[in-house]
Amino acid sequence: MKKFVVAAAALLAAACGGEPKSAPAAEDAPAPDAHISIIGADDIAERFVKLALALGQHDAAYVDAYAGPPEWANEAKANKRPLDEMETQARDLLEALDVLEGDGADPRERGLKNLTTAALTRIRMAKGERLAFDEEARLIYGVTPPAYSLADFDAALAEIDAMLPGEGSLAERYKAFRDKVVIPADKLQAVLDAAIAECKQRTLAHYDLPEGEKFILRFVTDKPWSGYNWYQGGYESVIEINTDLPIHIDRAVDLGCHEGYPGHHVWNLMVDRDLRRAKGWVEYSILPLFSPQALIGEGSANYGIDLAFPGAEKLDFEQRVLFPLAGLDPKDAAINDELNRLRRKLSHARNSIARDYLDGRIDRAAAIAMIEKYELETPEAANKRVDFIDGYRAYVINYNLGRDLVEAYVDRKVAAGEDPWTAFAAILTSPDAVGALTAN
């Protein structure tokens, strides 16, 4: 069966006009002894990467990072391919993967199938097809988010309300307290530098990262997101922090862990080193934003905060180091920490609001009002949240549902006697992370 797949893959390459594989740049080349264990999957992986690059010419946000042969990217830019042709190729790739599955799919093959299914879905959407929120989430990210009634979140709002007595609405009282813990603009660089250094130190206590790894921190404006990691290849990232809105003191550690250590930056390092270079798996030369990679990427980055700062350690670090560094009153740290714990109970409200908004049951004004109430956001911040939903759609599930799934996975492994950092690294480099996260 595997020999048949080799022949099928060769026919597929010819049908798609595939050219001979070009060697990656020397600094990014896979290890000379890279182990190629799956006959046929390598050709499919190359076809997938070229398809993803072609899709990026129609779907501007689709390719989040690329570290493969530059000539493949140049070809995609020079010859913009029709969406119909790309849809046919995606279906052909899935058919070839189904043949491989006849011998029993391994994690890499399942991962390729998930990636290709997501790409096919984005091609269909680029052609104008509208999918329901849950269907989009299932086809692109591999999971269906739970259904909620917004009333499910009222108990958490009541707890927050009880913590903030006084005059005015809950939103007004919440904002008044949160204004007390905003990092002053002239202290922002120093506070973030200290938080990132602590996140890195805690991560290095458990992981050997590639020599020379680093990232550059930049402040930006006019973005729908609060922070973004742009992996550059070569074990380097650019991390951008959006300063359109006030940055609260608790966000310093959150951003340091989520975007850096042990979050996106570390994830990209491990995938690049352990899968693309060591194994020679070319599909990891590209990071499609709208794919199952997002579930593990965002979920692990959010869970990584608690991994690096378990229990009360984040509160302790903020109280001792960050509050004084920012010129804020450390007495506010404990209340702020408890409010954040309660606010996490509201995190899935965003999925419910996004589902109703994208499926046409509520309009933009209603979505903004619901985010103001259930996420305790200011009107300006709520408006940005809806901007994000407009652009990224069902992607919002990856932050909360993804985090919950990663936490549950690590907890299962710890209950079986495994070290949490070991379990975390395993899921970061699993070629079928979604399958591992959703397994019972």
C-alpha positions in Angstrom: 0.0 0.0 0.0 2.8 2.5 0.9 4.4 1.8 -2.5 1.1 2.6 -4.2 1.0 5.9 -2.4 4.4 6.8 -3.7 3.1 6.3 -7.2 0.0 8.3 -6.4 2.0 11.1 -5.0 4.2 11.2 -8.1 1.1 11.5 -10.3 -0.3 14.2 -8.0 2.9 16.2 -8.3 2.8 16.0 -12.1 -0.9 16.9 -12.2 -0.2 20.0 -10.0 2.7 21.1 -12.1 5.2 20.5 -9.3 8.8 21.3 -9.9 11.8 19.5 -8.4 12.3 20.3 -4.7 14.8 23.1 -4.2 17.2 23.1 -1.3 16.5 25.4 1.7 19.0 28.1 2.6 22.0 26.6 4.3 21.2 28.2 7.7 17.6 26.8 7.6 18.4 23.4 6.0 17.2 20.3 7.8 19.8 18.2 9.5 21.7 16.0 7.0 20.7 12.8 8.8 17.0 13.9 9.1 14.9 10.8 9.5 12.2 10.4 6.8 10.0 7.6 8.1 6.8 8.0 6.1 6.9 7.1 2.4 4.7 9.5 0.4 4.0 12.0 3.2 7.1 14.1 2.2 5.8 14.8 -1.2 2.3 15.6 0.1 3.9 17.9 2.7 5.7 19.8 -0.1 2.5 20.1 -2.1 0.8 21.4 1.0 3.4 24.1 1.7 3.2 25.3 -1.9 -0.6 25.3 -1.7 -0.5 27.3 1.5 1.8 29.9 -0.1 -0.6 30.2 -3.0 -3.5 30.6 -0.7 -1.6 33.4 1.1 -1.9 35.4 -2.2 -5.7 35.4 -1.8 -6.0 35.3 2.0 -3.6 38.0 3.3 -3.5 36.8 7.0 -3.3 33.1 6.2 0.6 32.7 6.2 1.7 33.8 9.7 5.4 32.7 9.2 7.5 31.0 6.5 11.0 29.7 6.7 11.2 27.4 3.7 12.9 27.8 0.3 12.5 31.4 -0.8 11.9 30.3 -4.4 8.7 28.7 -3.4 7.4 31.9 -1.9 8.6 33.9 -5.0 6.8 31.5 -7.3 3.6 31.9 -5.4 3.8 35.7 -5.6 4.8 35.7 -9.3 2.0 33.3 -10.4 -1.2 33.9 -8.5 -3.2 30.7 -8.9 -7.0 30.5 -9.4 -9.0 29.4 -6.3 -10.8 26.7 -8.2 -7.5 25.1 -9.1 -6.3 25.3 -5.5 -9.5 23.7 -4.3 -9.0 20.8 -6.6 -5.5 20.3 -5.4 -6.5 20.4 -1.7 -9.1 17.7 -2.4 -6.5 15.7 -4.2 -4.1 16.0 -1.3 -6.8 14.8 1.1 -7.5 11.9 -1.2 -3.9 10.9 -1.2 -3.8 11.1 2.6 -6.9 8.9 2.7 -4.9 6.3 0.8 -2.1 6.6 3.3 -4.6 6.2 6.1 -5.5 2.8 4.7 -2.3 1.4 6.2 -3.2 3.2 9.5 -2.5 6.9 9.8 0.3 8.0 12.1 0.3 11.4 13.9 2.2 13.1 11.1 -0.3 12.0 8.4 -3.2 13.0 10.7 -1.6 16.4 11.2 -1.2 16.9 7.4 -4.9 15.9 6.9 -6.0 18.5 9.5 -3.8 21.2 8.0 -5.1 20.4 4.5 -8.7 20.3 5.6 -8.3 23.8 7.2 -6.7 25.1 4.0 -9.5 23.7 1.9 -12.0 25.4 4.2 -10.2 28.8 3.9 -10.2 28.3 0.1 -13.9 27.8 0.1 -14.4 30.9 2.3 -12.1 32.9 -0.1 -14.5 31.9 -2.9 -17.4 33.4 -0.9 -18.8 30.5 0.9 -20.2 31.4 4.4 -19.9 28.8 7.1 -21.7 28.7 10.5 -19.4 29.6 13.4 -19.3 26.0 14.8 -18.7 24.5 11.4 -15.9 26.9 10.7 -14.3 26.1 14.1 -14.6 22.3 13.5 -13.1 22.3 10.0 -10.3 24.8 10.6 -9.3 24.2 14.3 -10.5 20.7 14.8 -12.9 21.4 17.7 -16.5 22.5 18.2 -16.8 25.1 21.0 -19.4 24.3 23.7 -22.7 26.2 23.5 -23.4 28.6 26.3 -26.2 30.9 27.4 -24.9 34.3 28.4 -26.8 33.8 31.6 -24.2 31.1 32.5 -21.8 33.9 33.2 -24.0 36.0 35.5 -22.7 34.2 38.6 -19.2 35.3 37.9 -20.4 38.9 37.3 -22.1 38.8 40.7 -18.9 37.7 42.4 -17.0 40.6 40.8 -19.8 43.0 41.7 -19.5 41.9 45.3 -15.7 42.6 45.3 -16.2 46.2 44.1 -18.7 47.9 46.3 -19.6 51.6 45.7 -21.6 53.9 43.5 -22.0 53.5 39.7 -22.5 50.5 37.4 -20.3 47.4 37.7 -18.5 48.4 34.5 -17.7 51.9 36.0 -16.5 50.4 39.3 -14.4 47.8 37.5 -12.8 50.4 35.3 -12.1 52.7 38.2 -10.2 50.0 39.9 -8.4 48.8 36.8 -7.3 52.4 36.1 -5.3 52.2 39.3 -3.1 49.4 37.9 -2.3 50.8 34.5 1.4 50.8 33.7 2.5 54.4 33.2 3.8 55.0 29.6 7.3 56.0 30.8 7.6 52.7 32.9 6.3 50.3 30.2 9.6 49.3 28.7 11.2 48.6 32.1 8.2 46.7 33.4 7.9 44.5 30.3 11.7 43.9 30.2 11.5 42.7 33.9 8.5 40.5 33.2 10.0 38.9 30.1 13.3 38.3 31.9 11.5 36.4 34.6 9.4 34.4 32.2 12.6 33.4 30.3 14.5 32.5 33.5 11.7 30.2 34.6 11.5 28.6 31.2 15.2 28.0 30.9 15.1 26.1 34.2 13.3 23.4 32.3 14.2 23.6 28.6 17.4 23.8 26.6 16.6 26.3 23.9 18.6 26.7 20.7 21.8 28.7 21.0 21.4 32.3 19.8 17.6 32.3 20.1 16.2 35.8 20.7 13.3 38.2 20.0 13.0 41.9 19.4 10.3 43.8 21.3 8.5 46.6 19.5 5.6 48.9 20.5 2.9 49.5 17.8 -0.5 51.2 17.4 -3.6 50.8 15.3 -3.9 47.0 15.6 -6.9 44.8 16.5 -4.8 42.6 18.8 -2.9 43.4 22.1 0.3 41.5 21.2 1.7 39.5 18.3 4.7 37.2 17.8 6.1 37.2 14.2 8.5 34.3 13.9 11.3 35.2 11.6 13.0 31.8 11.2 16.6 31.3 12.4 15.3 31.0 16.0 14.4 34.7 16.1 11.0 36.4 16.7 9.7 40.0 16.5 7.1 40.6 19.3 4.9 43.6 18.9 2.9 45.1 21.7 -0.1 47.3 20.9 -0.2 50.5 22.9 -3.6 51.8 21.6 -5.2 50.9 24.9 -3.8 51.1 28.5 -1.7 48.1 29.5 -2.4 46.9 33.0 0.3 45.6 35.3 -1.0 41.9 35.1 -0.6 42.0 31.3 3.2 42.3 31.7 3.7 38.7 32.8 0.8 37.6 30.5 2.5 39.1 27.4 6.0 37.9 28.4 4.8 34.3 28.8 2.2 34.3 26.0 4.3 35.9 23.3 7.7 34.8 24.6 8.6 32.2 27.2 7.2 29.5 27.3 4.6 30.7 24.7 4.7 31.5 21.0 8.5 32.1 20.8 9.4 28.8 22.5 6.7 26.9 20.5 8.2 28.2 17.3 11.7 27.4 18.4 10.8 23.8 19.3 8.8 23.2 16.1 11.6 24.6 13.9 14.4 22.7 15.7 12.6 19.4 16.5 10.3 18.9 13.5 11.4 20.9 10.6 15.2 20.6 11.0 15.7 17.4 12.9 13.0 15.4 11.1 13.0 17.2 7.8 9.2 17.7 7.9 8.8 20.5 5.4 5.2 21.3 6.4 6.7 23.0 9.5 8.4 25.5 7.3 5.1 27.3 7.2 2.7 28.4 9.9 -0.8 28.9 8.6 -2.7 31.2 11.0 -6.1 29.7 10.3 -5.3 26.1 11.0 -5.2 23.5 13.9 -1.8 25.0 14.7 -3.7 28.0 16.2 -5.5 25.8 18.8 -2.2 24.5 20.2 -0.4 27.8 19.6 -2.8 30.1 21.4 -3.9 27.5 24.0 -0.4 26.6 25.0 0.6 30.3 25.1 -2.2 31.1 27.5 -1.7 28.0 29.7 2.1 28.8 29.7 1.4 31.7 32.0 0.2 29.3 34.8 2.9 26.8 34.0 5.6 29.3 34.5 3.9 31.0 37.5 1.9 28.3 39.3 -0.3 29.0 42.3 0.4 32.4 43.8 3.8 32.9 42.2 2.5 35.4 39.6 0.9 37.5 42.3 4.1 37.4 44.5 6.3 38.5 41.6 4.0 41.3 40.6 3.7 42.5 44.2 7.4 42.4 44.9 8.9 43.5 41.6 6.5 44.8 39.0 4.2 47.1 41.1 7.1 49.0 42.7 8.9 49.2 39.3 5.8 50.7 37.7 5.3 53.1 40.7 2.0 51.4 41.6 0.6 50.5 45.0 1.4 46.8 45.8 -1.6 46.8 48.1 -3.8 46.6 45.0 -2.1 43.5 43.7 -4.1 40.9 45.6 -7.5 42.4 44.6 -6.3 42.7 41.0 -5.2 39.0 41.0 -8.6 37.9 42.3 -10.5 39.9 39.8 -8.5 38.3 37.0 -9.2 34.9 38.4 -13.0 35.7 38.4 -12.7 37.3 35.0 -11.3 34.1 33.5 -14.7 32.5 34.3 -16.1 35.0 31.7 -13.7 34.1 28.9 -16.0 31.8 27.0 -18.6 34.5 26.8 -16.6 35.8 23.9 -17.2 32.6 22.0 -20.9 32.9 22.5 -21.0 36.5 21.5 -18.8 35.8 18.4 -21.0 32.9 17.4 -24.2 35.0 17.6 -22.6 37.9 15.8 -21.0 36.0 12.9 -24.1 33.8 12.5 -26.2 36.9 12.1 -28.3 36.7 15.2 -27.1 40.0 16.7 -25.6 43.1 15.0 -22.3 44.9 15.8 -23.9 47.3 18.3 -25.3 44.4 20.3 -22.0 42.5 20.2 -20.2 45.6 21.5 -22.8 46.0 24.3 -22.5 42.3 25.3 -18.7 42.5 25.4 -18.9 45.6 27.6 -21.1 43.7 30.0 -19.7 40.1 30.0 -16.0 40.9 29.4 -16.1 44.2 31.5 -14.5 46.1 28.6 -14.7 49.8 27.9 -16.6 50.8 24.8 -13.3 51.5 23.0 -11.9 48.1 23.9 -15.1 46.3 23.1 -15.1 47.9 19.7 -11.6 46.5 19.1 -12.8 43.1 20.2 -15.4 43.2 17.5 -12.8 44.4 15.0 -10.8 41.3 15.9 -13.9 39.0 15.5 -14.6 40.6 12.1 -11.1 39.8 10.9 -10.3 36.5 12.6 -13.8 35.1 13.0 -13.8 31.7 14.9 -10.1 32.1 15.8 -11.3 33.5 19.1 -12.0 30.0 20.4 -8.3 29.2 20.5 -7.5 31.5 23.4 -10.0 30.0 25.9 -11.0 26.6 24.6 -7.4 26.0 23.5 -6.1 26.9 26.9 -8.6 24.6 28.7 -7.7 21.7 26.4 -3.9 22.2 27.0 -4.5 22.5 30.8 -6.6 19.3 30.8 -3.9 17.4 28.7 -1.1 18.5 31.1 -3.2 17.6 34.1 -3.8 14.1 32.7 -0.1 13.6 32.2 0.7 14.9 35.7 -1.8 12.6 37.2 0.0 9.7 35.5 3.3 10.8 37.0 4.8 13.0 34.2 6.5 16.3 34.8 4.2 19.2 33.7 7.0 20.9 31.7 7.8 17.6 29.9 4.1 17.1 29.1 3.9 20.7 27.8 6.9 20.3 25.5 5.4 17.0 24.1 2.2 18.7 23.1 4.1 21.7 21.6 5.9 19.3 19.2 3.1 16.8 18.5 2.3 16.6 14.8 -1.3 15.8 15.7 -1.7 18.1 18.7 -5.4 18.5 18.2 -5.9 14.7 18.3 -3.8 14.5 21.5 -5.7 17.4 23.1 -9.2 16.0 22.3 -8.4 12.3 23.1 -10.4 11.0 26.0 
